[in-house]
Amino acid sequence: MFERPYQKGDKVVYRKTKHSVCPGPRAQDILPAQFGDEYKYAVDKYWIVDQASDSKLLLRTRTGKTHEIDKNDPCLRHASWWERWVYKHRFPGEQPASTDAPQTSLQ
């Protein structure tokens, strides 16, 4: 099966696993903990590719945070056309001209 390579500017979805006593409205696959104290669930995060190297991706969130993720991470995938359209407000916008955050590069 052909896998599309990730490039700078691609919109991606990362399914993040979380634990909490009260899952939010976007929680999916909710499972109770063994003793019922909290829940384990997944939330889709809508990020954009800032940099791509041979094995790693630097992804940027809507709030400007960055995450370095392996290209082969099973939780990572390209956003579908309808996700890019319906959830366009959840993806980060264009990078601001000047930022106070230090620039991170992939090695």
PyMOL commands that set and color helices and strands:
alter all, ss='L'
color gray80, all
select helices_A, chain A and resi 81-86+88-90
alter helices_A, ss='H'
color red, helices_A
select strands_A, chain A and resi 11-20+28-32+39-52+56-60+66-70+76-78
alter strands_A, ss='S'
color yellow, strands_A
deselect
rebuild
show_as cartoon
